[in-house]
Amino acid sequence: MWRPGLARVLVIDACPEFRGVALSILKRHGHDAVEACDGLAGLQRVIEDAPDLVLVDAALPGLDGIEICSLLAKTPESSRVSVVVWSSEHEGPDRARALRAGARGFVMRACHPVALRDEADGTLGPWAEAWPIASTSRVVAGRSADGARRG
């Protein structure tokens, strides 16, 4: 169940470990985040929970993240939902397909946690102010916010 005043974020990914990392980052920054393990379950969560942001893997089995993005953009009830697609491809066809399908953001699947947070931050619009500003000296998972290896 969502708490009022927070951005509602749905994470759709077949990999439980990656979903866990994304959920942890989002929740740590004050957002309600829920998950789905495949495209069909993700679409059902969009209907049930009306998220503000969907973070989805481009390469889901079955109904992939780009198809989900396209369906959400074409459906009046869900066209306002912001979608960020992630992929293991940096500048390949997934990025171009995602943006053509209506994605408002694209991020590398194996990105630094700060990069995932920043991409979601830029996409959320009115909820962006709720996210704490990252200090460039902050160290997350052995790397500073600027991505440099520390200690």
N, C-alpha and C positions, 0 to 999 in steps of 0.2 A: 504494500500500500504506500502511496506517495505521501510525503509531508508537504503541506502548503508552503509556498515561497521559495522552493528549491527547484532547480532545473531537473526535469525528469529525463533520465538517460537509459536507453535500452542498448545492451551490448549483445550482438548476435555473432557467435563464432562456434565452430565445431570443436575447437580445442579447449578443454576445461581449464588448462593452465593459463592460456592467454586470456580467457574470460575473467579468470580470477585476478590477474594482474590489472586488467583494465578496470574491473569493478573496484579494486582496492584504491587505485589512483583517484577515481571519480568520487568515491565515498570519503576518502581522506580529505578531499577539497570541498566537502559539504553538500554533495549532490546525492539525491536518491538514484540509485542505479540498480537495474534488474537485468536478468540475462535470459537468453534463449540459445539453444544448441543447434538449431537449423533454421532454414528460411521459412518453412511453414509455421513453426512455433513462434518465430520472430514476428511474422505478419499477425498471428493471433494476439501476441502481446501488444502490438501497435493498436489493434482494435480495442483491447481490454483496458490498456493503461494510458493511451494518448500521450506518448512521450514527446518531449520537446526536441530531443536529439536521439538519433539512432547511429550507433557505431557498428559497422557491419563488415565482415570479411568478404572480399571480392570473390574468393574461391571456395565458397560453401558448396558442399555436395548437394545435388538436386537443384533447388532454386537458389542461385548464387546471389551474392550481395548486390551486384549491378542490376540484376533483374528485380530484386526487392526495391532498389532505389527507383527504378523506372516505374514500377507498379505504384509506389507511394506518391510519386510526382504526378501520375495520371489520375489518381483518385481524389475527388474533391475533399473528402473527409480527412485525408492524410497528406494533402499537398503542402500544408504548412510545416510539416515535420522536417527539420533539418537532418540531412544524412551526411555522415563522414564515412567514406569507404577506406579500408586499409588493405594493403596487398604486400606480398613479398617482392613485387616488381617496383623499382624506383620510378622510372619514367616511361614504362612500357605501355602496352595497349590497355592494361587495366585502368590506368589513370585517365586516358583519353575516353574510354568507354564510360567510366564512372561519371565524368564531368558532363558528357553528352546525355547521360541518363538522368541528370539533375542533381548529382551530388554537390554539396556545398563545400566539401573538403575532401582531401585525400592525404593519407599518411602511410608511411612504411610500417608494415606489420611488426618488424623488429626494432622499432624506434625507441629512443630514449624516453623514459616516462614523462619527462618535462615536455617533450615534443608532442606526445599524445595529449597531455593536458592543454598545451597551448593551441593545438588544432581544434579541440573541442571548445576551448575558451573563445576562440575567434568565430566559431560557428554559432555559438549560443546566443550571441547578440545581447538582449536585455539581461540575461543571467550572467554574463561575463563578469560583471562587477562583484559577484559573489565569490569568484575564484581568487584566492590569495595570489599576489604578484610574486613570481619566482625571483629570488635573489641570484645574481650570477655567481655568487660564491657558495651557494647551497650545494651540498653534495648529495646525490641520490644514486644509490646502487653503485658506489665507487666512481661516479663521474659527476663533475660539476654541472650546473644548469646549462653551461655553454658546450657540454659534451666532452670536455677535456678530461682525461684520466687523472684521478687523484688517488694518492695514498695507496 
